[in-house]
Amino acid sequence: MNFRRRASLDPPVPPNLGSVRFSWPKSIWLWGHGIATLLLLPGALGGARTAWALVLTYLTLCLGHSVGLHRGLIHRTYEAPRPVRRVLVGLFVLTGLGGPLSWIRLHRVRDFWQNRPDCPAYFAYRHGLARDFWWNLHHGFRPASWEAYGLDPALEQDGTLRFLERTWWLWILASYGLLAWLFGPGAAVVCGIARTSGGIVGHWFIGYWTHKHGERRFTLPGASEHGSNSLPLGWISFGEGFHNNHHALPDSARMGILRREFDLGWVTILGLERLGLVTGVRSWSRGILPRIAADPHPGTPSRSARKAPPGPFFGWARRAFVTAFSKGT
């Protein structure tokens, strides 16, 4: 039986591990936003609204998702006081991607299986685009037990995270109402509904593409998924599209490695560090790696120490961009 045929017959997960079930709330949320965007966006687009939608995209997807949830709460690549963590996770909620605890749990499960050779089909990428769209945006995984996945008790018992897990969708809908009240219905469409719809589909597509296509600099022994790097997707996803780098160096706050791999999430973390809002930033470019999954192929830049640049703010900003594009040598 050839590989494609075998992949098409793979169940999402073996029954002893749990089940993958169709989710009506997830599907209605996706298609409700998508249909509303298709119907309402053409008549609501405008230069100012589009600019503000991009600002909100940076605040929610970059600061909230990439910096706050992914590099912060999940991978602990820096330390931050509780008020800062709460603001960042609040911004994540406004992405409309879902509840913070659900995303933390799913990420833990995906990492657990993708770093093993026996990864179930649901968490691997042995299938095509259509099946991944169907599985990931319309279904949810229910494990037989969470015990094997090493969930963090401190996060699971955090009152703020538990509250936002239950109410995340209410905050999104309230934000649409606030936008409509303050700036008119068109602002709610462009800066709210369409931004959320684009974020959901864009996040899924970048995750799919950067596991199936692109450059692979690292090979991870024993792993079934290694990720790949895509320059254009990395640029527009605040560094998340440099996914092979991230698979190999999950404890690094900096996902870009080569000079051309501009990582806006990393620049943002440098800014937060300079403002004193985060500390203990860990990065391959500072030589701080608690665990590294694999040795790079020849030609990968070395991991030498680099300190946050001193000086006035504008001088720092210029040097931060240079640092983000540098090789870390």
C-alpha positions in Angstrom: 0.0 0.0 0.0 1.5 3.3 -1.0 2.1 6.2 1.5 -0.8 8.3 0.3 -3.2 5.4 0.4 -2.1 4.5 3.9 -2.4 8.1 5.1 -6.0 8.3 3.7 -6.9 5.3 5.8 -5.3 6.4 9.1 -7.8 7.1 11.9 -7.3 10.5 13.4 -6.0 8.9 16.7 -6.0 5.3 18.0 -9.1 4.6 20.1 -7.0 3.9 23.2 -5.6 7.5 23.2 -9.0 9.3 22.9 -11.2 10.5 20.2 -11.5 13.3 17.6 -15.0 14.6 17.4 -16.8 17.1 15.2 -17.4 20.4 17.1 -20.5 22.3 16.3 -19.4 25.5 18.2 -16.0 25.5 16.5 -17.6 25.1 13.0 -20.3 27.7 13.6 -17.7 30.1 14.9 -15.5 29.6 11.8 -18.2 29.7 9.1 -20.2 32.4 10.9 -17.2 34.7 10.7 -16.3 33.6 7.2 -19.7 34.1 5.7 -20.2 37.5 7.5 -16.8 38.6 6.1 -17.6 37.6 2.5 -21.0 39.4 2.7 -20.1 42.5 4.6 -16.4 43.3 4.0 -16.6 44.7 0.4 -18.9 47.5 1.5 -17.0 48.2 4.7 -13.4 48.4 3.5 -11.6 51.7 3.8 -8.0 52.9 4.2 -8.3 54.0 7.9 -10.3 50.9 8.9 -7.7 48.6 7.2 -4.9 50.4 9.0 -6.5 50.0 12.4 -7.3 46.3 11.6 -3.5 45.8 11.0 -2.7 47.5 14.3 -5.2 45.3 16.1 -3.7 42.2 14.3 -0.3 43.1 15.7 -1.7 43.6 19.2 -3.7 40.4 19.3 -1.8 37.9 17.1 1.7 39.2 17.7 1.6 40.5 21.3 -1.2 38.2 22.4 -0.7 34.9 20.6 2.9 34.7 19.5 4.6 36.6 22.4 2.1 36.2 25.2 0.7 32.7 24.9 3.1 30.8 22.6 6.5 32.1 23.7 5.4 33.2 27.1 3.0 30.8 28.8 3.6 27.7 26.7 7.4 27.7 26.2 8.4 30.1 29.1 11.1 31.8 27.1 10.9 34.8 29.4 9.6 35.8 32.8 6.9 38.4 33.3 5.0 39.8 36.3 1.4 38.6 36.7 -0.2 41.9 35.4 1.8 41.7 32.2 0.9 38.1 31.7 -2.7 38.9 32.2 -2.7 41.7 29.7 -0.9 39.5 27.1 -3.4 36.6 27.6 -6.2 39.1 27.3 -4.9 40.2 24.0 -4.7 36.6 22.9 -8.4 36.1 23.8 -9.2 39.0 21.4 -7.7 37.0 18.5 -10.9 34.9 18.5 -8.8 31.7 18.2 -10.3 30.2 21.3 -9.7 29.8 25.0 -6.2 30.1 26.4 -6.3 26.8 28.3 -7.6 24.9 25.3 -4.7 26.2 23.2 -2.1 25.4 25.9 -3.4 21.8 26.2 -3.6 21.3 22.5 0.0 22.6 22.1 1.2 20.2 24.8 -0.4 17.2 23.1 0.8 18.2 19.7 4.4 18.6 20.9 4.2 15.3 22.8 3.3 13.3 19.7 5.2 15.2 17.0 8.4 14.6 18.8 7.8 10.8 18.7 8.0 8.4 15.7 4.4 7.1 16.3 2.6 10.4 16.0 -1.2 9.8 15.3 -2.5 11.1 12.0 -4.5 14.0 13.6 -1.3 15.6 15.0 0.9 14.7 12.0 0.8 16.0 8.4 0.7 12.9 6.3 -2.6 14.2 4.7 -3.5 17.0 2.4 -4.7 20.5 2.7 -8.5 19.7 2.6 -8.3 17.0 5.3 -6.2 19.2 7.5 -8.8 22.1 7.1 -11.6 19.6 8.0 -9.9 18.1 10.9 -8.3 21.1 12.6 -10.9 23.7 12.0 -14.0 21.5 12.6 -13.0 18.9 15.1 -11.5 18.7 18.6 -9.4 16.1 20.4 -10.7 14.5 23.6 -7.9 12.4 25.3 -8.7 9.3 27.2 -6.4 10.8 29.9 -4.5 14.0 30.3 -2.0 12.4 32.6 0.7 11.5 30.0 0.9 15.1 28.7 2.3 16.8 31.7 0.0 19.7 32.0 1.2 22.5 34.2 -0.9 22.5 37.4 -0.2 26.2 38.0 -1.7 27.1 34.6 -4.6 24.7 34.9 -5.5 26.2 38.3 -4.9 29.9 37.4 -8.2 31.7 38.0 -7.7 34.3 35.2 -7.0 31.6 32.6 -10.0 29.5 33.8 -12.3 32.5 33.6 -11.1 33.5 30.1 -11.4 29.9 29.0 -15.1 30.0 29.8 -15.8 33.5 28.5 -13.4 34.1 25.6 -16.2 34.2 23.0 -18.2 36.8 25.0 -15.2 39.1 25.0 -14.9 38.9 21.2 -18.6 39.6 20.6 -18.4 42.5 23.1 -15.4 43.9 21.2 -17.5 43.9 18.0 -20.3 45.8 19.8 -17.8 48.3 21.2 -16.3 48.9 17.8 -19.8 49.4 16.2 -20.8 51.8 19.0 -17.7 53.9 18.9 -16.8 53.9 15.2 -19.8 52.5 13.3 -20.8 49.1 11.9 -18.1 49.2 9.2 -15.3 49.3 11.8 -16.9 46.2 13.6 -16.8 44.4 10.2 -13.2 45.3 9.2 -11.5 45.6 12.6 -13.5 42.8 14.3 -15.2 40.2 12.2 -12.9 40.1 9.2 -9.8 40.4 11.3 -10.9 37.4 13.4 -11.8 35.4 10.4 -8.5 36.1 8.7 -6.7 35.2 11.9 -8.4 31.8 12.3 -7.8 30.7 8.7 -4.4 32.3 8.5 -3.2 30.7 11.6 -4.3 27.3 10.4 -2.9 27.7 6.9 0.5 28.9 8.2 0.7 25.9 10.6 -0.2 23.5 7.8 2.2 25.0 5.2 5.2 25.2 7.6 4.9 21.5 8.3 4.6 20.4 4.7 6.6 22.9 2.6 9.7 25.0 2.8 13.3 24.8 4.0 14.3 22.3 6.7 17.5 23.3 8.4 17.3 20.9 11.4 16.5 17.2 11.6 15.2 16.1 14.9 16.1 12.5 15.9 13.1 10.4 16.7 10.5 13.0 15.7 7.8 12.5 13.2 7.4 16.2 12.5 10.3 18.6 12.0 8.5 21.7 10.7 9.8 23.9 7.9 10.8 27.5 7.4 9.0 29.8 5.0 10.3 33.4 4.5 7.1 35.1 3.4 5.0 33.3 6.0 7.5 33.9 8.7 7.6 37.6 7.9 3.8 38.0 8.1 3.3 35.7 11.1 5.7 37.6 13.4 8.3 34.8 13.2 5.9 31.8 13.7 6.5 30.7 10.1 10.1 29.8 10.8 8.7 26.6 12.2 11.6 24.2 11.7 13.8 26.6 13.8 11.1 26.5 16.5 10.8 22.7 16.5 14.5 22.5 17.0 14.9 25.3 19.5 11.5 25.4 21.3 12.9 27.2 24.4 14.2 30.1 22.4 12.2 33.4 22.3 13.8 34.1 19.0 12.5 32.0 16.1 14.4 33.6 13.2 18.0 32.5 12.8 19.3 33.7 9.4 19.7 37.4 8.6 16.7 37.3 6.2 14.4 35.6 8.8 12.9 38.8 10.3 11.1 37.9 13.5 8.8 40.7 14.7 7.8 38.7 17.7 11.5 38.7 18.8 11.8 42.5 18.2 8.6 42.9 20.3 10.1 40.9 23.2 13.3 43.0 23.0 11.1 46.1 23.3 9.2 44.6 26.4 12.6 43.7 27.9 13.9 47.2 27.4 10.8 48.7 29.0 11.3 46.4 32.0 8.1 44.4 31.4 9.8 41.1 30.8 13.1 39.6 32.2 15.2 36.5 31.8 14.7 36.3 28.1 16.1 33.1 26.6 17.3 32.8 23.1 19.7 30.8 20.9 21.4 34.1 20.1 22.2 34.6 23.8 23.6 31.1 24.3 20.8 30.1 26.7 19.3 26.8 25.7 18.0 24.4 28.4 17.4 21.9 25.6 18.2 21.7 21.9 16.5 19.1 19.9 19.1 18.6 17.2 22.4 19.7 15.9 22.0 22.0 12.9 23.2 21.2 9.4 26.4 22.8 8.3 26.0 26.5 7.6 23.7 27.3 10.5 25.0 30.3 12.4 26.6 29.8 15.8 24.7 30.5 19.0 26.8 33.1 20.8 25.8 35.4 23.6 24.1 38.7 22.8 22.9 41.3 25.3 20.1 43.7 24.8 21.5 46.9 23.3 21.8 50.0 25.6 21.2 53.6 24.8 18.3 55.9 24.1 15.0 54.5 22.8 15.4 55.4 19.1 19.0 54.2 19.0 17.9 51.0 20.7 15.0 50.5 18.2 17.4 50.8 15.3 19.8 48.3 16.9 17.0 45.9 17.7 16.0 45.6 14.1 19.7 45.0 13.2 19.8 42.4 15.9 16.6 40.7 14.6 18.2 40.4 11.1 21.7 39.4 12.4 23.1 35.9 12.6 23.9 36.1 16.3 27.6 35.7 15.8 
